[in-house]
Amino acid sequence: MVVGDFPIEVDTLVVGSGPGGYVAAIRAAQLGQKVTIVEKENIGGVCLNVGCIPSKALISVGHRFASVQNSDSMGITTTGAKLDFSKAQEFKDSVVNKLVGGVSGLLKGNKIDVIQGEAYFVDGNTARVMDEKSAQTYKFNNVIIATGSRPVEIPTFKYSKRVINSTGALNLEEVPSKLVVIGGGYIGTELGSAYANLGSEVTIIEGANDILAGFEKQMTQIVKKGLKKKGVEIVLKASAKGVEETETGVTVTYEVGGEEKKVEADYVLVTVGRRPNTDEIGLEEMGVKFLERGIIDVDKQCRTSLPHVYAIGDIVSGPQLAHKASYEAKVAAEAISGHKSEVDYLAIPAVCFTDPELATVGLNEQQAKDEGYEVAVGKFPFGANGRALALDATDGFVKLVARKEDGLLLGAQIVGENASDMIAELALAVETGMTLEDVSMTIHAHPTLGEISMEAAEVALGTPIHIMTK
């Protein structure tokens, strides 16, 4: 018998099981579709296995370790605090395994067939799924492509034992004494900050004028202050030239201000962006239309140039965020079922788990002005909030940007403790069209960090209680 002789027919084929793919599969199944999901590597994709989740677990370990050693101001003095990094890695892996197991259970509970293998599109309605031993043909009425992205590799920094990407950085067996990070974006600064907390001597080399492009300078300044306090060296306007690797370490050569310099480390972490996984799977042969750099062109229902082919997540335009992929997943699955769902990116929050955290949603002040709005801005510091003082976490602020004529909230920016959680309230406010008065008149529990959003709204309205304004 020849395996794969007879095609298997499905309503909806989903390629990829990350936060886009598995959500799309579950929502499609809820809507009555017969769904098969194909995964090349691990259920949960990059995010659950080697991205968002394990990195946050490692960041949490770093925070705990740093907190233990730096709580003198609270009267807590410790001696001989030790880090068992193998146990830290076990904790990280346990978090991943719980979530991956949970997703697998949800797929099974929704009667979704899970196929391990690599999909290649033969034509507009046919895919061949292959593993190391066999191949099977699938005929589909609709397909949702959710293949995600992979790290960009620099030709002069080929990945190896000591030239690593984010996946390698999350799976080190020991904390590096010295770590060089190429790229000061959110991945580089998050992992650089985490390893600095764990005891590494970290150097971040960034080609642009500042780290963390996309966040306002007044926000990144606070993060840079925190990084420097940890001993992190930040080299801006620098060009990484090459690396020499030995059995025990690396020497990175870079150029800054016309001068060539070298820095030695145990490892060099390369975080210069991610590339969409849209090559070598037959999409061109299908006739799918592309934009630049391998990005697939889609409409507001995540539909490609072929009406029954949908694409979501990192392979379409917009920020490469897990929650964006999950949002698009629901839209695509609902569109297939005939719903009128469309994407609306008005209030997608972006978070960076640095120390302190960064979070933003909607328009910042400059973006609002560039779009022609006359704005009212309210900014309130963490240092004037009782809960922040009690936590000894006073660095940062909440900033609200509103339309001046009626106070409609256009956007919000937060830098500070728990910014990642605080941004949800303001994302809801932007999404639902709330005004500054709505936010200021909402009763916030005391003492909480959430009060800072209320206070920022009062500053924008010109009626602040807990700070003096000009």
N, C-alpha and C positions, 0 to 999 in steps of 0.2 A: 504493500500500500504506500502511495506517495502522499506524504503529509501536505495538506494545503491544497489538494486537488479541487475541493468544492468550497466556493466562497461562503462565508458566514454573513448573513444580512442583519444589519442593525439600523435602528432609527437614527441614532446620533452616536457618532464616534468622537471621543474626546482624546486628543493627543497631548499627554503631559498631565501629571497629577500633583502639581504644585498648588499654591493657594488660588490660582486661577482655575486650573483643570479640575481639581477635586470638587470645588464649589460648583463649577458649571455642571459636572456630572450629577451631583446630588440634586441641584435645582431642576435639571432636565428630567431626572427620574421622578421627582415630586410632581412634575407636570404631566406624567404619564408616558414619557418617552422610554423606549428600550435603549439602554445606554451601555456602551463598552468603552472603558478607559484604557489607554495604552501608556505604559510607563517604561522608559528606557533604563532608568536606574533605580531610584528609591521612591516609594510612596511618600507624598508630601513635598517632593521636589527639593530645590535648593534651599528654600526658606526654612522648612522644618528640619532638614538634615544637616546642611552646611552653611546656613545663612542667618536669617533673622533670629531664630530661636536659640541655637547654640551660642551665637555671639552674645546675646543678651544674658544667657546663663553665665558665661565667662566674665562679662562686664559686672554682673552682680557679685561674683566671687571677688573681683578686684575691689569693688566698693566696700565689701565687708572687711577685707584684709586691710585696706587703707584706713577704714574707720577705727578698727581695733588699735591701730598704731598712732592715730592722730585725734584722740579724744581728751587730751590734757585739759582743755578749756572747760570741759564738763566735770572735771575731777576724776577722770578715769585714766589711770596710768597702768600700762602693761609692760611686761618685760619678757623677752624671749618668745614673742609670738612667731609661730612657724607656719609655713604654707606647705601642705602636702599636695603637690600639683597633680599627682596621679588620682587622688581622691576628688580634687576639683574637676578633673576630666570625667571621672565616674559620675559626679553630680550632673555635669553638662549632658552626658550621654543618657542619663536616666530621664532627664527632661525631654530630650528628643524622642526616646523610645516610647514614653507615655503618649506623646502627641501623635506620633506616627501610628501607634497601635490604635489610638482613638479614631484617626482618620480611616484606617483600614476597616475598623468596625462599622463606621458610618457608611462606607461604600457597600459593605456586605449587607448591612441592614436595609439599604435602599435598593437591594437586588441589582447592583451594578457589576457587570463582569469586568474583572481586572486582568489585563493581559500584560505580561512582562516581555518587553521586546522593543525593537526600534522600528518605527513606522516610516514607510516610503510610499509616496503617492504615485500610483501608476497612471491614473487619470482623474477626472473630476469627481468620480463616485467610487473609486477603488483605491484601497491602500493595502500594501503588503507589510505584514508585521513579522519581523525576523528576530530570532535569538541565535545563540551559538549552535543550536542543534537542528532547528527547523524553521519553517516559514508558513504563514497562513494568510490567505486573502480575505479581506473584509469589504463588503459592499455597504455603503452608507447612503442614507437620504440627506443627512446633514453632518457636518463635521465642525468641531470647535478646536482650533489649534492653539495650544497653550504651552509651547515648548520652552519658554523662558529665555534666559541669557547665560552667558559664561564670561569669566574674566578675560579682559584684553591682555594679551601677552606682548611685551615689548621685544623687538628683535634682539636688542643688546642685553636683555635680561631674560633669557630662556629659563623656564621653570625647571628646577632641579631639587636636590636635597636641601640646599640652603637658600635658593632663590624661590620664594613661595608666594602663592596667592592666598586669598582669604581662607579657602578651605584648609590649606596647609597650616595657616596661622592658628586655626581653631583646633588642630590635632597635634600640636607639638607635645613632645614627651617631657619637656622641661621648660621652665621660664628662661628665656634668653637673658644673659647678662647684658648684652647690647643688641638692640634691634633698630634697623634702618627701615623707614617706611617711605616708599616712593608714591607720592600722591596724597594730598591733604584734603580729599573729599570726605564724605561721611563714613565710608568703610575704613579708610586709613586713620582718621582721627578717633573713631570709636575703638578700633583694635589697638591703636597706639596708646590711647588713654588707658585701656584695660591693662595692657602689659606694663605700663608705667606704674599703675596701682599695685601690680603684682611684683614689682621690684626691678623691672628692666630699665636700662638707660636707653631712652628712645630718641632718635633723630627723625624728624619728618622733613622730607624734601619735596617742595611744591613749586611748580613752574609759574603759577599765576601770582598776582599781587597779594593774595590772601588765601587762607585756607577756607574750606566750607563755602564754596561758591553757591549762591542761591539764597543764603541767609544774609540779613542786613549786617553791616560792619559793626554796628553798636552791639549786636548779639555776639558775633564771633570774637570781638575784643575780650569779652568776659571769658569765653572758652580758652582763648590763648593765654590769658592770665592764669587760669587754672592749670593749663598744661605746663606752663613755665614753672609754676609752683611745685609741680611734680618732678621738675628737672628735665622736661622734654625740650629739646632744641628744635626750633622751627626755622627752616631755611627757605625763604621765599624768593621768587624770581630766579629759580635755579633749574638747571637742566641736567638730568641724570644721563651720564655718558656710557657707563659700562660697569661691569663687575668682574672681579677675579675671585674665584672660589677655591678654597682648599678643603681638606677633610674636616677641619675644625672651625671654619668661619669664612667670611667674605670681606673683600675690600671694595667699597663702592666709590667710583669716581664721578664727580659732578662739577658743573661749572656755574659760578655765580659772580656777577659783576665783572665778567671777563677773566676771572681767575679760576684755574682748575684746582680742585681740592679733593681729598680722599678721606673716607671715614671707614673704620673697621667695625665689624659687628659679627655676631653669631649667625644671624639670618638677615636677609633683606626681603621685606614684604612689598610686593608690587600691587598697588590698587589704583589703577589709572582708568577705570571704567569697565563697562561690561558690553558684550556684543550679543545681539539677538541670535537665537538658535533657529535661523530660518534657511540656512544653507544645507545642501546635500540631503534634502528630504523630498525632493520632487515638486516643490511648489511652483517653480518656473514652468515645468512641463504642464502643470494644471492650468496655467494661465492666470495665476494670482498676480495682481499689480503691486509693485513695490514702490516705496518712496526711497529716500537716501539711506545708506548704511544698513541695508537689510531689513528696514522697517516696513511692515505690511500696511498698505493703505486700506482703511476701513471707514464705514459711515457711522452714524450715531447709534446704530444697533449692533456695532462690531462686525458688520457684514463686509466681506472683501468684495473684490470686483466680480466674484462668482456668488450668486445670490444664496447658495446653500452652504457656503464656506465662511466660517467666522474665525476671527483671530482676536486674542485678548492678552493683556499683561505686557511683559517686557518687549514683546515683538511688535507692538503697535506704538504710535506716538504718545508722548507724555512721560511723566516721571516713572522710573522703574521702582514701583512700590507694591508690596504684596497686597495691601488693602485696595489699591486701585485695580489690581488683577481680579480680586474677589468680587469687587463691585461690577466690573465689566462681565465677569462670568455669569452673574445673575441676569444681566441685561441680554446677553447672547442666548442663554437658555430660554428665557421668556420670549424673546423675539422668534425663536424657532417654533414655539408653541402658539404663535399668532398674537401675542400680547403687544401692546404699543410702547413697551419699555424703550427708553433711550438714555444714553449716557449724558450726565450733566456734571461737569467737573468744577462747579462753582466752589465747592467746599471740601476739597481733598486735603486733609492735613498731611504735613511732612514733618517727621521727627528725626532727630539725630541724638543718639544716646551717648553723648559726650558727658563731660563732668565740669559744669552743670549741663543739663539737657537743653536741647533746642527744639522748638516746635513752632510751626507757622501754618496758617490757613488763610485762604482768600488772598486779597491784595495787601502788599505792604504799602507804606506811605508813598514811596517814590512811584511804585506801579500805579497806584490810584491817581496820582497827579499826572502821570504820563497818559492815563486814559481820559484825562480831562475833568476829573472830579475836583471840586473844592472840598477839602477835607477838614474834619475835626479829629484831633489826635489826643488820646489820653494815655499816660504812661505812669505806672505805679511801681515802686521798688519793693522787692522782697524784704529789704531791710526795715520797712515800716510795718511789717505784718507780724502779729504776735506768734503765729504758728511757725513761721520761718525762723524767728528769733529763738524759739524753744527748740527747734531742730538744729540750731547753729548752721543754718543754710541761708545766709542772707544775700548771697550774690545773685543778681538778676533782676528782672522786671517783667511785667505784662504790659503790652502796648496794644491799644485798640485803634483802628482806623475806620472812620465813619464818614458818610456823606454829610457835609455840613448843613445842608438845607433842611434835612429831616432826621438826621441822626442814624440813618440806615447803616448797619454794621457791614463794612466791606471786607474787613480782614482783621487778623490778630496775630501777634508774635509774642512768644514767651521764651525767655531764657532763665533757667532756674531749676530748683528741686522739683521733681515730679512734673515737669513741663509736658512730658509725654501723656500723662493722664489728664492734666488740666486743659489741654487743647480741645478735648472732646466737647466740653460745654460750649466753647466758642465756635467750634465747627457746626454744632447744632444751631447756634444763634445765627450764623451766616446763612446756613442752609434754609432756615425757616423765615428769613427776612426780619429778624428782630432789630430793634433800635437800641441806641445807647440807654435810653430811658428804661426799656424792657429789662436790660441787663442790670442796671443800677437799682431797679425796683424789685428785682428778684431777691428774696430773703436768703442769704447765704449763712450756713452754720458757722458759729464762732467757737473756738478759734480754728480756722482752716486756711489752707493755701488758696482755696477757691474764692475767698473774699477778695483776693487781689484783683480778680477780673471785675468784680463789682466796683472796687475802688478806682480802677482805671477808667471805667465808664463815667464815674462821677467827676474825675479829673477832666475828661473830654467835655462834659457838660458844664464845667466851670463851678461845680459845687462839691469839691473834695472835703472830706471830714478829717482824715488822718495825716495829711501833709499840707504844707503851705505852698501855694503856687504864686507866681509873679502876678 
